[in-house]
Amino acid sequence: MSVSLEELEVGRQIGEVTIEVTRADLVKYAGASGDFNPIHWNERFAESVELPGVIAHGMFTMGAAVQLVVDWAGDPAAVVDYQTRFTKPVPVEDTDEGPGAEIEVTGIIGAVDHDNSTARVDLTVTSGGQKVLVKAQAVVRL
């Protein structure tokens, strides 16, 4: 990691990223995770259970969001804790061109713990102008 604990200040932005999501991404994630719930691939079924359509897996969204922190830290093992609350689903449109959804992620240093050599990164995670994760926080050992 090129960032030292001494350089970090609460409120400093570590970066931002827009993640493009397609229906194919959901199929790949379903295969990797074993979560084949039809709300993640079947429009008719998703709407029958009063969802806005096919939605991304919550854990897909959570994992995609923390990648900003992993890239910033330079080592996945540096992330020693990660928690969030799910607030809104991420609808993924069925499109022939471009992504079916976009997830915007911004990371800000929320706390620095010099005694434990850690920093807490607070993530703002939105899609379609709505927060889809809240209290998304990753603790990184530096």
Backbone as a printed PyTorch tensor [residue, N CA C, xyz], in Angstrom:
tensor([[[  0.8460,  -1.1750,   0.0000],
         [  0.0000,   0.0000,   0.0000],
         [  0.8860,   1.2310,   0.0000]],

        [[  0.5050,   2.1980,  -0.7970],
         [  1.2940,   3.4160,  -0.8850],
         [  0.8500,   4.4740,   0.1170]],

        [[ -0.2030,   4.2030,   0.8630],
         [ -0.7200,   5.1660,   1.8310],
         [ -0.2920,   4.7260,   3.2200]],

        [[  0.2180,   5.6640,   3.9990],
         [  0.5700,   5.3380,   5.3780],
         [ -0.5120,   5.8700,   6.3080]],

        [[ -0.6190,   5.2610,   7.4530],
         [ -1.6110,   5.6450,   8.4480],
         [ -1.4650,   7.1190,   8.8300]],

        [[ -0.2420,   7.5790,   8.8950],
         [  0.0150,   8.9620,   9.3040],
         [ -0.5150,   9.9750,   8.2850]],

        [[ -0.6390,   9.5690,   7.0300],
         [ -1.1220,  10.4760,   5.9790],
         [ -2.6420,  10.6070,   5.9520]],

        [[ -3.3410,   9.6960,   6.6110],
         [ -4.7980,   9.6650,   6.5090],
         [ -5.4550,  10.6930,   7.4140]],

        [[ -6.5070,  11.3020,   6.8730],
         [ -7.2980,  12.2550,   7.6390],
         [ -8.7630,  11.8830,   7.4970]],

        [[ -9.5000,  11.9960,   8.5880],
         [-10.9290,  11.7560,   8.5420],
         [-11.5520,  12.7250,   7.5410]],

        [[-12.3990,  12.2060,   6.6800],
         [-13.0540,  13.0230,   5.6540],
         [-12.3680,  12.9740,   4.2990]],

        [[-11.1600,  12.4200,   4.2390],
         [-10.4330,  12.3120,   2.9630],
         [-11.0740,  11.2510,   2.0740]],

        [[-11.3230,  11.5890,   0.8340],
         [-11.8870,  10.6360,  -0.1120],
         [-10.7940,   9.7200,  -0.6360]],

        [[-11.0860,   8.4120,  -0.6670],
         [-10.1040,   7.4530,  -1.1960],
         [-10.3530,   7.1550,  -2.6680]],

        [[-11.5450,   7.5110,  -3.1460],
         [-11.8550,   7.2840,  -4.5500],
         [-13.3350,   7.1250,  -4.7770]],

        [[-13.6690,   6.9970,  -6.0500],
         [-15.0500,   6.7420,  -6.4440],
         [-15.0320,   5.9260,  -7.7250]],

        [[-16.0880,   5.1390,  -7.9070],
         [-16.1530,   4.2580,  -9.0670],
         [-17.6180,   4.0370,  -9.4330]],

        [[-17.8580,   3.8460, -10.7130],
         [-19.1760,   3.4380, -11.1900],
         [-19.0430,   2.0280, -11.7280]],

        [[-19.8570,   1.1310, -11.1870],
         [-19.8220,  -0.2780, -11.5710],
         [-21.0060,  -0.5410, -12.4890]],

        [[-20.7270,  -1.0000, -13.6960],
         [-21.7800,  -1.3420, -14.6470],
         [-22.1740,  -2.7970, -14.4320]],

        [[-23.4950,  -3.0280, -14.3420],
         [-24.0150,  -4.3680, -14.0730],
         [-24.9260,  -4.7880, -15.2180]],

        [[-24.7170,  -6.0060, -15.7030],
         [-25.5690,  -6.5640, -16.7540],
         [-26.2670,  -7.8140, -16.2230]],

        [[-27.2650,  -8.2550, -16.9520],
         [-27.9270,  -9.5090, -16.5870],
         [-26.9280, -10.6700, -16.6410]],

        [[-25.9770, -10.6050, -17.5740],
         [-24.9580, -11.6580, -17.6560],
         [-24.1310, -11.7120, -16.3700]],

        [[-23.8570, -10.5570, -15.7790],
         [-23.1260, -10.5340, -14.5070],
         [-23.9000, -11.2890, -13.4250]],

        [[-25.2260, -11.1290, -13.4290],
         [-26.0550, -11.8100, -12.4360],
         [-26.0320, -13.3180, -12.6420]],

        [[-26.0260, -13.7530, -13.8970],
         [-25.9570, -15.1830, -14.1970],
         [-24.6180, -15.7470, -13.7210]],

        [[-23.5400, -15.0260, -13.9990],
         [-22.2130, -15.4760, -13.5620],
         [-22.1470, -15.5510, -12.0380]],

        [[-22.6940, -14.5280, -11.3720],
         [-22.6720, -14.5220,  -9.9090],
         [-23.5130, -15.6700,  -9.3510]],

        [[-24.6650, -15.9220,  -9.9620],
         [-25.5110, -17.0340,  -9.5120],
         [-24.7420, -18.3480,  -9.5780]],

        [[-24.0120, -18.5480, -10.6680],
         [-23.2190, -19.7660, -10.8080],
         [-22.1190, -19.8640,  -9.7750]],

        [[-21.4640, -18.7570,  -9.4930],
         [-20.3660, -18.7540,  -8.5300],
         [-20.8610, -18.9110,  -7.0980]],

        [[-22.0190, -18.3220,  -6.7950],
         [-22.5170, -18.3110,  -5.4190],
         [-23.4850, -19.4530,  -5.1230]],

        [[-24.0700, -20.0200,  -6.1740],
         [-25.0890, -21.0460,  -5.9800],
         [-26.4650, -20.4780,  -5.6580]],

        [[-26.6150, -19.1540,  -5.7820],
         [-27.8910, -18.4910,  -5.4920],
         [-28.6610, -18.3210,  -6.7970]],

        [[-29.5340, -19.2750,  -7.0820],
         [-30.3100, -19.2570,  -8.3170],
         [-31.7490, -18.7910,  -8.0970]],

        [[-31.9680, -17.9990,  -7.0680],
         [-33.3040, -17.4670,  -6.8010],
         [-33.8030, -16.7650,  -8.0640]],

        [[-35.0160, -17.0670,  -8.5250],
         [-35.4940, -16.4840,  -9.7840],
         [-35.6680, -14.9630,  -9.7710]],

        [[-35.6400, -14.3220,  -8.6170],
         [-35.7260, -12.8500,  -8.6000],
         [-34.4980, -12.2210,  -9.2460]],

        [[-33.4520, -13.0370,  -9.4150],
         [-32.2080, -12.5350, -10.0010],
         [-32.0810, -12.8350, -11.4940]],

        [[-33.0910, -13.4790, -12.0750],
         [-32.9890, -13.7810, -13.5150],
         [-34.3260, -13.8420, -14.2380]],

        [[-35.4440, -13.9690, -13.5220],
         [-36.7400, -14.1450, -14.1740],
         [-37.6330, -12.9220, -13.9200]],

        [[-37.8090, -12.1140, -14.9370],
         [-38.5810, -10.8660, -14.8310],
         [-39.9960, -11.1190, -14.3170]],

        [[-40.6670, -12.0860, -14.9070],
         [-42.0560, -12.3820, -14.5430],
         [-42.1550, -12.7780, -13.0730]],

        [[-41.2530, -13.6400, -12.6310],
         [-41.2790, -14.0640, -11.2300],
         [-40.9790, -12.8830, -10.3000]],

        [[-39.9610, -12.0950, -10.6180],
         [-39.5880, -10.9510,  -9.7730],
         [-40.7710,  -9.9980,  -9.6120]],

        [[-41.4540,  -9.7180, -10.7010],
         [-42.6090,  -8.8160, -10.6390],
         [-43.7660,  -9.4500,  -9.8670]],

        [[-43.8860, -10.7750,  -9.9230],
         [-44.9800, -11.4490,  -9.2030],
         [-44.8180, -11.3560,  -7.6870]],

        [[-43.5900, -11.1290,  -7.2260],
         [-43.3470, -10.9600,  -5.7920],
         [-43.1360,  -9.4810,  -5.4500]],

        [[-43.6660,  -8.6250,  -6.3310],
         [-43.7270,  -7.1780,  -6.1340],
         [-42.3720,  -6.4810,  -6.1250]],

        [[-41.4240,  -7.0250,  -6.8580],
         [-40.1570,  -6.3360,  -7.0900],
         [-40.2900,  -5.5330,  -8.3800]],

        [[-39.4210,  -4.5400,  -8.5830],
         [-39.5120,  -3.7280,  -9.7970],
         [-39.0460,  -4.4480, -11.0550]],

        [[-38.6190,  -5.6640, -10.9110],
         [-38.0650,  -6.4710, -11.9980],
         [-36.9160,  -7.2840, -11.4290]],

        [[-36.0930,  -7.8350, -12.3000],
         [-34.9210,  -8.5960, -11.8690],
         [-34.0050,  -7.6780, -11.0680]],

        [[-33.5140,  -8.1940,  -9.9370],
         [-32.6190,  -7.3930,  -9.0940],
         [-31.2860,  -8.1140,  -8.8930]],

        [[-30.2560,  -7.3210,  -8.6620],
         [-28.9320,  -7.8730,  -8.3710],
         [-28.9560,  -8.5530,  -7.0090]],

        [[-28.1530,  -9.5750,  -6.8520],
         [-27.9790, -10.2260,  -5.5580],
         [-27.4390,  -9.1870,  -4.5700]],

        [[-27.9350,  -9.2060,  -3.3490],
         [-27.4200,  -8.2840,  -2.3390],
         [-25.9310,  -8.4620,  -2.1060]],

        [[-25.4870,  -9.7140,  -2.0450],
         [-24.0610,  -9.9660,  -1.8080],
         [-23.2150,  -9.5740,  -3.0170]],

        [[-23.7840,  -9.6200,  -4.2190],
         [-23.0790,  -9.1220,  -5.4000],
         [-22.8270,  -7.6320,  -5.2280]],

        [[-23.8720,  -6.8940,  -4.8360],
         [-23.7510,  -5.4500,  -4.6440],
         [-22.7340,  -5.1400,  -3.5520]],

        [[-22.8240,  -5.8520,  -2.4440],
         [-21.9020,  -5.6430,  -1.3340],
         [-20.4600,  -5.9100,  -1.7480]],

        [[-20.2420,  -7.0120,  -2.4500],
         [-18.8920,  -7.3590,  -2.8970],
         [-18.3480,  -6.3930,  -3.9300]],

        [[-19.2140,  -5.9570,  -4.8460],
         [-18.7730,  -4.9980,  -5.8650],
         [-18.3690,  -3.6770,  -5.2160]],

        [[-19.1130,  -3.2660,  -4.1970],
         [-18.8340,  -1.9840,  -3.5420],
         [-17.5000,  -1.9800,  -2.8060]],

        [[-17.1670,  -3.0720,  -2.1280],
         [-15.9310,  -3.0990,  -1.3400],
         [-14.6870,  -3.1700,  -2.2190]],

        [[-14.8600,  -3.4840,  -3.5080],
         [-13.6980,  -3.5540,  -4.3980],
         [-12.9440,  -2.2300,  -4.4390]],

        [[-13.6500,  -1.1110,  -4.2780],
         [-12.9830,   0.1950,  -4.2170],
         [-11.9550,   0.2230,  -3.0890]],

        [[-12.3150,  -0.3230,  -1.9420],
         [-11.4180,  -0.3460,  -0.7820],
         [-10.2550,  -1.3060,  -1.0280]],

        [[-10.5450,  -2.4670,  -1.5940],
         [ -9.4990,  -3.4520,  -1.9000],
         [ -8.4790,  -2.8510,  -2.8590]],

        [[ -8.9630,  -2.1760,  -3.9040],
         [ -8.0520,  -1.5630,  -4.8740],
         [ -7.2080,  -0.4690,  -4.2180]],

        [[ -7.8310,   0.3190,  -3.3600],
         [ -7.1100,   1.3960,  -2.6650],
         [ -6.0540,   0.8100,  -1.7320]],

        [[ -6.4240,  -0.2390,  -0.9840],
         [ -5.4980,  -0.8520,  -0.0350],
         [ -4.3900,  -1.6250,  -0.7470]],

        [[ -4.6950,  -2.1630,  -1.9300],
         [ -3.6990,  -2.9100,  -2.6830],
         [ -3.5620,  -4.3560,  -2.2540]],

        [[ -4.3970,  -4.7910,  -1.3040],
         [ -4.3030,  -6.1630,  -0.7970],
         [ -5.6500,  -6.5350,  -0.1800]],

        [[ -6.3260,  -7.5620,  -0.7180],
         [ -7.6200,  -7.9480,  -0.1470],
         [ -7.5280,  -8.3310,   1.3270]],

        [[ -6.3870,  -8.8740,   1.7480],
         [ -6.2240,  -9.2880,   3.1440],
         [ -6.1410,  -8.0910,   4.0920]],

        [[ -5.9280,  -6.9010,   3.5660],
         [ -5.8780,  -5.7050,   4.4140],
         [ -7.2590,  -5.3460,   4.9510]],

        [[ -8.3140,  -5.7830,   4.2680],
         [ -9.6810,  -5.5200,   4.7410],
         [ -9.9890,  -6.5560,   5.8240]],

        [[-10.0300,  -6.0920,   7.0790],
         [-10.1990,  -7.0170,   8.1980],
         [-11.6420,  -7.0740,   8.7100]],

        [[-12.4840,  -6.1550,   8.2670],
         [-13.8900,  -6.1750,   8.6400],
         [-14.6660,  -5.3950,   7.5940]],

        [[-15.8820,  -5.8570,   7.3130],
         [-16.7350,  -5.1710,   6.3420],
         [-18.1730,  -5.4730,   6.6970]],

        [[-18.9500,  -4.4170,   6.8800],
         [-20.3520,  -4.5770,   7.2560],
         [-21.2050,  -3.5630,   6.5200]],

        [[-22.4680,  -3.9140,   6.3410],
         [-23.4010,  -2.9800,   5.7220],
         [-24.8320,  -3.3870,   6.0540]],

        [[-25.7580,  -2.5240,   5.6770],
         [-27.1820,  -2.8310,   5.7170],
         [-27.7210,  -2.6360,   4.3100]],

        [[-28.5800,  -3.5370,   3.9010],
         [-29.1990,  -3.4500,   2.5840],
         [-30.4850,  -2.6360,   2.7170]],

        [[-30.6510,  -1.6120,   1.8590],
         [-31.8340,  -0.7630,   1.9790],
         [-32.7470,  -0.7940,   0.7640]],

        [[-32.1910,  -0.8790,  -0.4150],
         [-32.9750,  -0.8950,  -1.6500],
         [-32.3720,  -1.9250,  -2.5920]],

        [[-33.2170,  -2.5750,  -3.3860],
         [-32.6770,  -3.4920,  -4.3920],
         [-32.0840,  -2.7080,  -5.5670]],

        [[-31.2240,  -3.3780,  -6.3170],
         [-30.6460,  -2.8030,  -7.5330],
         [-31.3130,  -3.4870,  -8.7250]],

        [[-32.3260,  -2.8330,  -9.3210],
         [-32.9590,  -3.4140, -10.5100],
         [-31.9740,  -3.4160, -11.6800]],

        [[-31.9450,  -4.5160, -12.4130],
         [-31.0420,  -4.6390, -13.5590],
         [-31.9050,  -4.8710, -14.7900]],

        [[-31.9500,  -3.8680, -15.6450],
         [-32.7660,  -3.9180, -16.8580],
         [-32.2000,  -4.9440, -17.8410]],

        [[-33.0710,  -5.4660, -18.6820],
         [-32.6760,  -6.3900, -19.7420],
         [-32.4000,  -5.5630, -20.9900]],

        [[-31.1260,  -5.3130, -21.2700],
         [-30.7510,  -4.4660, -22.4030],
         [-29.8340,  -5.2120, -23.3520]],

        [[-29.8820,  -4.8050, -24.6180],
         [-28.9620,  -5.3510, -25.6080],
         [-27.6760,  -4.5260, -25.6810]],

        [[-27.7710,  -3.2840, -25.2460],
         [-26.6110,  -2.3890, -25.3020],
         [-26.3840,  -1.7710, -23.9350]],

        [[-25.1460,  -1.7540, -23.5080],
         [-24.8050,  -1.1010, -22.2540],
         [-25.2720,  -1.8580, -21.0340]],

        [[-24.9950,  -1.2730, -19.8720],
         [-25.3560,  -1.9480, -18.6190],
         [-26.8540,  -1.8640, -18.3380]],

        [[-27.3280,  -2.7930, -17.5540],
         [-28.7150,  -2.7690, -17.1070],
         [-28.8870,  -1.9670, -15.8360]],

        [[-27.7660,  -1.6880, -15.1780],
         [-27.7680,  -0.8720, -13.9570],
         [-26.3590,  -0.3480, -13.7360]],

        [[-26.2860,   0.7000, -12.9600],
         [-24.9940,   1.2310, -12.5220],
         [-25.0400,   1.4110, -11.0140]],

        [[-23.9450,   1.0390, -10.3740],
         [-23.7940,   1.2140,  -8.9330],
         [-22.6540,   2.2030,  -8.7300]],

        [[-22.9400,   3.3100,  -8.0410],
         [-21.9280,   4.3260,  -7.7750],
         [-21.4230,   4.1530,  -6.3460]],

        [[-20.1060,   4.1460,  -6.2040],
         [-19.4840,   3.9360,  -4.8960],
         [-18.4620,   5.0370,  -4.6490]],

        [[-18.5480,   5.6480,  -3.4730],
         [-17.5630,   6.6360,  -3.0270],
         [-17.0680,   6.2180,  -1.6590]],

        [[-15.7550,   6.3040,  -1.4440],
         [-15.1670,   5.9380,  -0.1540],
         [-14.5270,   7.1320,   0.5160]],

        [[-14.8120,   7.2870,   1.8000],
         [-14.2860,   8.3820,   2.6190],
         [-13.6900,   7.7870,   3.8890]],

        [[-12.5610,   8.3090,   4.3310],
         [-11.9960,   7.8740,   5.6090],
         [-12.9290,   8.3500,   6.7250]],

        [[-13.4820,   7.3920,   7.4710],
         [-14.4200,   7.7250,   8.5440],
         [-13.7670,   7.7860,   9.9150]],

        [[-12.6680,   7.0400,  10.0880],
         [-11.9620,   7.0260,  11.3740],
         [-10.5700,   6.4550,  11.1520]],

        [[ -9.6420,   6.9000,  11.9900],
         [ -8.2790,   6.3760,  11.9710],
         [ -7.9500,   5.9430,  13.3970]],

        [[ -7.5110,   4.6990,  13.5530],
         [ -7.1530,   4.1480,  14.8600],
         [ -5.6610,   3.8520,  14.8490]],

        [[ -4.8870,   4.7880,  15.3650],
         [ -3.4240,   4.6490,  15.3530],
         [ -2.9660,   3.5010,  16.2490]],

        [[ -3.6760,   3.2640,  17.3600],
         [ -3.2790,   2.1910,  18.2770],
         [ -3.3630,   0.8150,  17.6260]],

        [[ -4.3460,   0.6210,  16.7490],
         [ -4.5290,  -0.6720,  16.0890],
         [ -4.0840,  -0.6780,  14.6320]],

        [[ -3.5210,   0.4200,  14.1740],
         [ -3.0450,   0.5630,  12.7880],
         [ -4.1420,   0.2760,  11.7740]],

        [[ -5.3440,   0.8080,  12.0420],
         [ -6.4620,   0.5970,  11.1280],
         [ -7.1220,   1.9190,  10.7600]],

        [[ -7.8160,   1.8740,   9.6430],
         [ -8.6430,   2.9970,   9.2080],
         [ -9.9960,   2.4260,   8.8110]],

        [[-11.0490,   3.1770,   9.1380],
         [-12.3870,   2.7830,   8.7070],
         [-12.7450,   3.6050,   7.4840]],

        [[-13.1470,   2.8990,   6.4330],
         [-13.5880,   3.5630,   5.2030],
         [-15.1100,   3.4530,   5.1500]],

        [[-15.7560,   4.6120,   5.0530],
         [-17.2110,   4.6660,   4.9330],
         [-17.5570,   4.7630,   3.4540]],

        [[-18.4140,   3.8640,   3.0000],
         [-18.7940,   3.8200,   1.5970],
         [-20.2010,   4.3770,   1.4060]],

        [[-20.3540,   5.2140,   0.4060],
         [-21.6740,   5.6420,  -0.0490],
         [-21.9470,   4.8510,  -1.3130]],

        [[-23.0440,   4.0850,  -1.3010],
         [-23.3480,   3.1710,  -2.4090],
         [-24.7620,   3.4710,  -2.8980]],

        [[-24.8540,   3.9370,  -4.1600],
         [-26.1520,   4.3000,  -4.7240],
         [-26.3450,   3.6530,  -6.0870]],

        [[-27.6090,   3.5560,  -6.4690],
         [-27.9680,   3.1220,  -7.8080],
         [-29.2740,   3.8180,  -8.1600]],

        [[-29.3240,   4.4090,  -9.3270],
         [-30.5320,   5.1120,  -9.7310],
         [-30.8700,   6.2650,  -8.8080]],

        [[-29.8540,   6.8680,  -8.2080],
         [-30.0640,   8.0080,  -7.3180],
         [-30.5250,   7.6480,  -5.9200]],

        [[-30.5930,   6.3490,  -5.5900],
         [-31.0290,   5.9210,  -4.2630],
         [-29.9260,   5.1370,  -3.5660]],

        [[-29.7950,   5.3360,  -2.2530],
         [-28.8400,   4.5500,  -1.4850],
         [-29.3190,   3.1060,  -1.4400]],

        [[-28.4470,   2.2000,  -1.8570],
         [-28.7970,   0.7800,  -1.8510],
         [-28.1340,   0.0380,  -0.6990]],

        [[-27.0770,   0.6010,  -0.1560],
         [-26.4310,   0.1000,   1.0500],
         [-26.2670,   1.2870,   1.9930]],

        [[-26.4650,   1.0660,   3.2860],
         [-26.1840,   2.1130,   4.2710],
         [-25.2910,   1.5340,   5.3450]],

        [[-24.5950,   2.4160,   6.0110],
         [-23.6230,   2.0120,   7.0230],
         [-22.6520,   1.0020,   6.4520]],

        [[-22.2740,   1.1890,   5.2100],
         [-21.2750,   0.3280,   4.5730],
         [-19.9090,   0.8100,   5.0550]],

        [[-19.2680,  -0.0170,   5.8590],
         [-17.9980,   0.3580,   6.4570],
         [-17.0130,  -0.7980,   6.3690]],

        [[-15.8090,  -0.4580,   5.9080],
         [-14.7360,  -1.4400,   5.8170],
         [-13.5870,  -0.9730,   6.7060]],

        [[-13.0500,  -1.8820,   7.4920],
         [-11.8760,  -1.5820,   8.3290],
         [-10.6620,  -2.1750,   7.6350]],

        [[ -9.6540,  -1.3330,   7.4570],
         [ -8.4410,  -1.7230,   6.7340],
         [ -7.2440,  -1.6210,   7.6810]],

        [[ -6.4510,  -2.6850,   7.7360],
         [ -5.2190,  -2.6440,   8.5370],
         [ -4.0890,  -2.1380,   7.6340]],

        [[ -3.4560,  -1.0750,   8.0770],
         [ -2.3890,  -0.4520,   7.2710],
         [ -1.0190,  -0.8080,   7.8160]]])
